[in-house]
Amino acid sequence: MRLLILGGTRFLGRAIAARACAAGHAVTCAARGISGPVPAGARLVKIDRDAADGLAPLARETFDAIVDVSRHPGQVRRAIAALKHRAGHWTFVSTLSVYADNRTPDQRVETAPLRIPVGPEVEHATDATYGQAKVACEQAVGTDAFICRAGLIVGPEDPTGRFTYWPARLARGGEVLAPGTPDDPVQFVDVRDLAQWIVRCAEMRRVGCYDGVGPPLPRAELLTKCARAIGADCTFIWIDDAFLKSQDVRRWAGPRSLPLWLPLPEFAGFMTRDSAPAREAGLTVRGLEETARDTLAWHPGANVPLTGLTADEEAALLRAWHAHRTN
Ligand SMILES: NC(=O)c1ccc[n+]([C@@H]2O[C@H](COP(=O)([O-])OP(=O)(O)OC[C@H]3O[C@@H](n4cnc5c(N)ncnc54)[C@H](OP(=O)(O)O)[C@@H]3O)[C@@H](O)[C@H]2O)c1
């Protein structure tokens, strides 16, 4: 295929480009070129999607397939207007954050309600409007495309430091603060598995809307498998949601957070999406052990900060928990 990736200089976009190159496709990545390099074998066309005529450098080209990773409705609308009629197949990478209900477990694409999209005047997503902006992007793309609503994307080159917190923390060993209960669900997808599936779906001209995420697994399985895979000697200290909230521990990501922790039941639906349709449509997921080992091998040499608790914050919380338990 002649494949165009709108993006391709960062994490998922670059993984898609790398996978497509490895599969023998002729890959063009179109971006400003400031987030990073494109993979070996891919061509970079420099564009600025925020400019009205920003797609002009692609004006004379046609593609068998186009993949767009943007989160900004203005960028997506301009790409659809300028390029969709010149592409044999269109993929839009969306997100599970399009869903309005994070509380109900086991939801499926066909029935899960969506957030109200941002209005047509909105050009850019912000952190606060991210999910609503992605709904607007999806609507601009239309239904004759492959819409991949990605779950938490993890693995080497993850710029967010979220999943990476865990293998990096486990590698230090000792008493590890584990949030919630051992049975709390976690759900994610290795960037390389998602990339492979997106390329495969473009090859097959798949159309439709899918949640691109692996099956949920208990948090204890995540932590014990990661620890075993990297040879870490850890004792998990499970601390309940109420105590963590009382100590001002934040959810998901950011300062003083426990990455991948979402208190229940408020977020019981966020990491229990039904992943069966994606698997039936060809998404394969590698072993968690491989993801953990590869992430830990990649991270020390990368200039990517971790998010989450510092070692001092975690130690202080563990002391507070032990004192709380003995009182
Ligand atoms: N990470 C997760 O856990 C997660 C979860 C669910 C969904 N997603 C979705 O997955 C996608 C991730 O994409 P990604 O990993 O490839 O990272 P990204 O940060 O979304 O990549 C954005 C790409 O667009 C390019 N770009 C940004 N502004 C541009 C402009 N004005 N003109 C031209 N190009 C521009 C960037 O390259 P330059 O800076 O070089 O221009 C980069 O290649 C996103 O859509 C995100 O919403 C992510």
The ligand as a Tripos MOL2 file, in Angstrom:
@<TRIPOS>MOLECULE
LIG
   48    52     1     0     0
SMALL
NO_CHARGES

@<TRIPOS>ATOM
      1 N1         -1.5530    7.4880   24.7460 N.am      1 LIG1
      2 C1         -2.6640    6.8750   25.0810 C.2       1 LIG1
      3 O1         -2.7280    6.1400   26.0700 O.2       1 LIG1
      4 C2         -3.8880    7.0510   24.2170 C.ar      1 LIG1
      5 C3         -5.0470    6.4350   24.6300 C.ar      1 LIG1
      6 C4         -6.1690    6.5210   23.8070 C.ar      1 LIG1
      7 C5         -6.1120    7.2120   22.6120 C.ar      1 LIG1
      8 N2         -4.9690    7.8250   22.2550 N.ar      1 LIG1
      9 C6         -4.9650    8.5170   20.9850 C.3       1 LIG1
     10 O2         -3.9610    7.9400   20.2090 O.3       1 LIG1
     11 C7         -3.3650    8.9310   19.4130 C.3       1 LIG1
     12 C8         -1.9190    8.9390   19.8160 C.3       1 LIG1
     13 O3         -1.2090    9.4380   18.8190 O.3       1 LIG1
     14 P1          0.3640    9.4620   18.9610 P.3       1 LIG1
     15 O4          0.8200    8.5270   19.9900 O.co2     1 LIG1
     16 O5          0.8740    9.2650   17.6030 O.co2     1 LIG1
     17 O6          0.6790   10.8800   19.6140 O.3       1 LIG1
     18 P2          0.1200   12.3350   19.3950 P.3       1 LIG1
     19 O7          0.7760   13.2050   20.3810 O.co2     1 LIG1
     20 O8         -1.3410   12.3770   19.4160 O.co2     1 LIG1
     21 O9          0.6820   12.6670   17.9390 O.3       1 LIG1
     22 C9          0.3090   13.7840   17.2800 C.3       1 LIG1
     23 C10         0.9740   13.7580   15.9260 C.3       1 LIG1
     24 O10         0.4770   14.8220   15.1620 O.3       1 LIG1
     25 C11         1.5490   15.6680   14.7660 C.3       1 LIG1
     26 N3          1.0900   17.0380   14.8430 N.ar      1 LIG1
     27 C12         0.7100   17.7240   15.9560 C.ar      1 LIG1
     28 N4          0.3690   18.9810   15.6300 N.ar      1 LIG1
     29 C13         0.5410   19.0890   14.2880 C.ar      1 LIG1
     30 C14         0.3530   20.1410   13.3600 C.ar      1 LIG1
     31 N5         -0.0680   21.3500   13.7320 N.pl3     1 LIG1
     32 N6          0.6270   19.8950   12.0700 N.ar      1 LIG1
     33 C15         1.0730   18.6840   11.6670 C.ar      1 LIG1
     34 N7          1.2690   17.6530   12.4910 N.ar      1 LIG1
     35 C16         0.9980   17.8580   13.7870 C.ar      1 LIG1
     36 C17         2.6780   15.3910   15.7130 C.3       1 LIG1
     37 O11         3.9310   15.5520   15.0510 O.3       1 LIG1
     38 P3          4.7810   16.9060   15.0750 P.3       1 LIG1
     39 O12         4.7820   17.4080   16.4910 O.co2     1 LIG1
     40 O13         6.1320   16.4270   14.6330 O.co2     1 LIG1
     41 O14         4.1340   17.8260   14.1370 O.co2     1 LIG1
     42 C18         2.4700   13.8980   16.0400 C.3       1 LIG1
     43 O15         3.0900   13.0720   15.0840 O.3       1 LIG1
     44 C19        -4.0280   10.2350   19.7180 C.3       1 LIG1
     45 O16        -5.0610   10.4420   18.8190 O.3       1 LIG1
     46 C20        -4.6440    9.9970   21.0710 C.3       1 LIG1
     47 O17        -5.8050   10.7450   21.2080 O.3       1 LIG1
     48 C21        -3.8620    7.7640   23.0310 C.ar      1 LIG1
@<TRIPOS>BOND
     1     1     2 1
     2     2     3 2
     3     2     4 1
     4     4     5 ar
     5     4    48 ar
     6     5     6 ar
     7     6     7 ar
     8     7     8 ar
     9     8     9 1
    10     8    48 ar
    11     9    10 1
    12     9    46 1
    13    10    11 1
    14    11    12 1
    15    11    44 1
    16    12    13 1
    17    13    14 1
    18    14    15 2
    19    14    16 1
    20    14    17 1
    21    17    18 1
    22    18    19 2
    23    18    20 1
    24    18    21 1
    25    21    22 1
    26    22    23 1
    27    23    24 1
    28    23    42 1
    29    24    25 1
    30    25    26 1
    31    25    36 1
    32    26    27 ar
    33    26    35 ar
    34    27    28 ar
    35    28    29 ar
    36    29    30 ar
    37    29    35 ar
    38    30    31 1
    39    30    32 ar
    40    32    33 ar
    41    33    34 ar
    42    34    35 ar
    43    36    37 1
    44    36    42 1
    45    37    38 1
    46    38    39 2
    47    38    40 1
    48    38    41 1
    49    42    43 1
    50    44    45 1
    51    44    46 1
    52    46    47 1
@<TRIPOS>SUBSTRUCTURE
     1 LIG1         1 GROUP 0 **** ****
